[in-house]
Amino acid sequence: MKKVALAIAFTLLCAFKVPTRGLVVVHYNAEFNSTNSVPLKKISDARVINAWIDEADVKEYGKIKSVPTIVLYQNGEEIQRWESGLSLSLSVTHKDIQESIDKLTGASKF
């Protein structure tokens, strides 16, 4: 019962939330590592959100262990995650992420 109450309290206090409709790509990073951000301006068919883990609620919400981390959500549910290693950079490109989005939307069939 206490765990449920704590989970509800955390949810109410957490200002950061991923939209629960459609495809959303969230790029989690920290200000100290902003030079290692992945450019996602060319992503189509998904909403792109930049989230800074310097705000504690963002880090907790995304269950972020390293930065940058990119998470693809569909209707609020995590579908795929790309996490950095010790280098604090990602080898994934916007094309790799777009490919995952296209598979979900059916665009890869054309």
C-alpha positions in Angstrom: 0.0 0.0 0.0 2.8 2.4 0.8 4.6 1.7 -2.5 1.4 2.4 -4.4 0.9 5.7 -2.4 4.5 6.7 -3.1 4.2 5.9 -6.8 1.0 8.0 -7.1 2.6 10.8 -5.2 5.7 10.7 -7.4 3.5 10.7 -10.5 1.6 13.8 -9.3 4.8 15.6 -8.4 6.6 14.8 -11.6 6.2 17.7 -14.0 7.8 15.8 -17.0 5.5 13.4 -18.9 5.7 11.9 -22.3 2.6 12.4 -24.4 0.4 9.3 -24.4 -0.7 9.7 -28.0 1.4 8.9 -31.1 5.1 8.4 -31.6 7.4 10.4 -29.4 11.2 10.5 -29.5 12.7 11.8 -26.3 16.4 12.8 -26.3 17.6 12.8 -22.7 20.8 14.6 -22.0 22.6 16.8 -19.4 23.9 20.3 -19.9 27.5 19.2 -19.1 27.2 16.8 -22.1 25.3 19.0 -24.5 28.1 18.8 -27.1 27.3 15.1 -27.5 23.6 15.6 -28.5 22.3 13.7 -31.5 20.7 16.1 -34.1 17.1 15.0 -34.5 15.7 17.8 -36.6 15.2 15.6 -39.6 13.0 13.1 -37.8 9.5 12.8 -39.3 6.2 11.1 -38.2 7.1 11.5 -34.5 7.2 14.3 -32.0 10.7 15.1 -30.8 11.3 16.3 -27.2 14.6 17.3 -25.7 14.7 16.6 -22.0 17.4 17.7 -19.6 18.1 15.4 -16.7 19.5 18.3 -14.7 15.9 18.4 -13.6 15.5 15.4 -11.2 11.9 14.5 -12.3 13.1 14.0 -15.9 15.9 11.7 -14.9 13.6 9.6 -12.7 10.8 9.5 -15.3 13.0 8.2 -18.1 14.9 5.9 -15.8 18.1 7.4 -17.2 21.4 5.8 -16.3 23.7 7.5 -18.8 23.5 10.5 -21.1 22.7 10.9 -23.8 19.8 8.4 -24.0 17.2 8.4 -26.7 13.9 6.7 -26.1 11.1 6.0 -28.7 7.6 5.8 -27.2 4.4 4.8 -28.8 1.2 5.9 -27.0 3.3 6.5 -23.8 4.9 3.1 -23.8 8.6 2.6 -24.4 9.3 0.8 -27.6 13.1 1.2 -28.0 16.0 2.8 -26.2 19.5 3.9 -27.3 22.0 4.5 -24.4 25.5 5.9 -24.4 28.4 4.1 -22.9 31.4 5.4 -21.1 32.2 7.8 -23.9 29.0 9.8 -23.1 28.1 9.7 -26.8 25.8 7.7 -29.0 26.7 5.9 -32.2 23.0 6.0 -33.3 22.1 8.4 -36.1 18.8 10.1 -36.9 18.5 7.7 -39.8 18.6 4.7 -37.4 15.9 6.3 -35.3 13.8 7.2 -38.4 14.1 3.5 -39.5 12.5 2.4 -36.2 9.8 5.0 -36.6 9.1 3.9 -40.2 8.7 0.3 -39.1 6.1 1.3 -36.6 4.2 3.6 -39.0 4.4 1.2 -41.9 6.4 3.7 -44.0 9.2 1.2 -44.5 6.8 -0.8 -46.8 6.9 1.9 -49.5 
